[in-house]
Amino acid sequence: MQVCSMCKQEAELQSSHAIPDAFFRKILKKQSGKYIVVPGGGNSPIHYSSDSWDTHQLCSPCEIHLNKNYETYAIKLLRGSACKVVKHIHGVTFSGVESHILVGFFISIFWRAANSEHPNYSKVIIPEPWNTEFRELLLAKNNIPLRLATIRLSRLIDRTKNDGFTLDSLKNIVMTPFFRKGVSHKYSFCFVFEGFFIEIFIPGLSLAKRKLPGVLNNKIKIIFVPFLDIFDVPEIVEVLVEGYSKFVDGDVTFKN
């Protein structure tokens, strides 16, 4: 019998997703069951895939716990059906938000990814004792202290005047998470899905930096999410350039 990563009990493990399967299902539905993978780096070709990056990780009660207490609400919120959403020139404002649930949702993705055996999450690492602390906080439904981790949320756009990415097409991009090394032994781990750029800082940002646009906390009811041009994210640009180069060079295979 295997051991659940969250409750540490022996159990039959479920097919668990770090980035929710709902986001993959939406893309796969639009793309007739397959999406295009543009690998960043190496010699891997562009190819089709239906892989939703799942592994056997959690028991059924823990899977239900995370889905019920974090995922269900957060997905509705990000898709605009759980709160009031106003779009304006500088970004998007979400009103009536249960922000502590949204913070817990992103941390649950971060924690699952760091403890997943799927190769697409290989760059996500949470050292101890933080890994155990996240696990215990999520299991107990306690708020995530901002000193432990801080989340900055941005809405991706493409300001290219002609032939750029639409907002709908940006929602179809899911990137392999990557990390950035900051100052004072701080790291951030970055995720891209559902048209958002999510950066998780560990340890958390200073009090002054927590006031920056897009930074979440556990108490606010109104969240301003600034726009971020996709071409202002170097890691995304690198993947797009490499993908274009592979396509031009003929390093393309569309096998199932």
N, C-alpha and C positions, 0 to 999 in steps of 0.2 A: 504494500500500500504506500502511496506517495504522501508527502507532507505539504499541506497548504502553506503558501508563502506568507499569508496574512495571520491566520489564527494559530499556525504551527501545529495543527492537529492532523493526524493521519486521516486521509479521506480520498475518495475518488475525485480527481481534479477535472475541472471544466475547461473548455476551450475559452481562454481569457484574452481580451484585447486591452492593450494600453490605450492607444487612440481608439475611441469607440467604433465598434463595427458599423454603427449607424452612418458614420461619415463615409466609410468604404462602400456600404450598400448603395448609398445615394449616387456615388460616382459610377459604380458598376452597373446600376440600372440605366444610367444615361449612355453608357458605353457598351451595351449589349453583353454585360458579364465580364468584360475585360477592360483594363486600363493600361495606358502606355507608361512604362517605366523608363526614365531617363537617368541612368546611373551617373553619379558624380565621381570622376577619377577612375583610374584603372582602364582596362581594355574591355570591360563588359559592354555588350551591345545594347542599343535601345530594343525593348521587347514588350510584348503584352504579358499581363499577369492578372490573376484573380486573387492573389494572396492578400489577406487582410491582417497579416502580421500577428496572428494569434499563436499562443502556446498554452500548454496545460500548466496552469499556475495556481488557481484558486479553487477552493471547494465551493459547492453550490451555495451554502449560506453566506459566505464572504462575497461571492460574485453578486448575489442578490443585494447584499448590504450596500456595496458600492454603487450599484446601478440605481437602487431605490433612493438612497440618501444624497447622491451627488449627480449621477449621470443624467437621469431623466429630466430633472429640473434644468440643468445647465445646457443641455442640447436644445430644449425649447427656448431658453433665453437667448442663446447665440443665434438661433433662427428667427428670433423676434416675436415668438408667440407667448412668452411668459412675462412680458413687461412692455412698457411703452418705448418705442424706438423712434428717434428723430435723427435724420441725416442732414448734415449741413456742410459748409465748405471745408471745414477743418477736420471733420470726423463724424462719429456717430455717438449719440447720447442714449444710454439705456436708463430708464427711470423705473423706480419701484423694484429694485434689485435686492435679492437676498445674497449679498456679496460674500458672506462667509461660506455659503454653499458653493458659489462659483470658485472661490479660492480653493476649497477642498477638492472640487472637481479637477482642477488643473494639477494640484498636488497628487491626486490619486493617479492621474495619467503619468506624471513624472515618476512616482514611486513604482508603479507597475512596469514602466519601461526599464527602469534601472534594475529591476529584479526579473526581467524577462530573458529568456534564452534565445529569442528571435534575433538573427544577425542584424536586422535593421535598427535595433536599439543598442547596439554594441558600444556606442559612444556616450551613452547615458549612464552615469555612475553616481551613486550616493554613498559616500564613505560612512562608516560607523563613527560616532553613535547616532548620526542623523538619520540613517536608514531605519533603525529601530524606532527612533522617536516619531518619524513620519508614520510608520506602520501602526504604532500604538494610538496616535492621535486620530488617524482615520478610522481605526477599529472602534474607538470610543466616541466617534462623532464630535470630537473636540475641535475648536477653532485652531487653525495653524498660526502660530506666533510669527509676526512679520520679521522678528529678529532671526528666525530660523530660515525662512524663505520669503522672498518678495516676488510678485508676479507683475510684469508689465505687458499690457495687451494693446495691440495695434491692429487696425483694419487695413489689409493690403489693397492697394489700387495701382493702376498703371496710368500715368499721366501722359503717355505717348499719344500724340494727336491722331495719328493714323495707324490702323492695323495693330492696335495694342490689345492687351488682355482686357476683357470685360469683367465686371464684378462677378458674374456667374461663372466664367471660365476660371477665375482665380479660386473659386470655391472647390474646383476639381483638382487642385494641386495638394498633394500630401508629400511632404519631404521627409527623408530620413533625418531624425533629430541630430543636432550637432551642438558642440559646446564652444564657448568663448572664454578665454582666460583674461580676467581683469586684474586690478591692482589689489594689493593687500590680501593675497591668497583667496580672492573671491573668484567664483566661476559663475557663468550663466549657461543654461541649457535651453536651446531654442527648438520650438515646434512650429510647424506650418500645417494647418488644416482648416477647412470650412471658411477659407478666405481671411483667416486671422494669423498674425505672427505673435507667438507667445514666447516670452523670454522669462525664465525662472532663475532668479539669483539666489545662490547659496554660498555663504550665509546671506541673510537678507540685507537690503539696502539701508543706508543711514536714514535718520528721521528726515533730513532735508531732502534727500533724493526720493523719498516716498511720496513727496508732493508733486512729482513730475507727472505730466499727462499720461494717462493710461495705466498708472500704478494702482493696483487693487489693495483694499484693506478689508477688514471683516465687519465694518460698521456702516459704511456709506450705503445709501439707497440709490444714488445717482452716479453712474459711471460714464465718464467721457473717454471714448476710445479714439485716439487720433488716427488719421490716415497715414500710411507708410507706403511710399512708392516702392514697388517690387524691385526696381532697379537701384534702390538705395540700400539694399541688403546684399552685401558682397557675396555671401555664400549662395544665395539664390542665383545671382548673375553668373557665378562660376559654373553652376550646374547647367543653366540654360545655354551658356556659351559652349560648354563641352558637349552637350547634347546636340546642338546645332552642328558642331564640328564633326561629330560622329555620323550625323545624318548626311552631311555633304560628302564625307569621305566614304560613304557606303557601308559603314559599320553598323548595319541595321538588320535585325531579324525580327519578324513578327510571327514567331512560332508560339503555340500555346504552351 
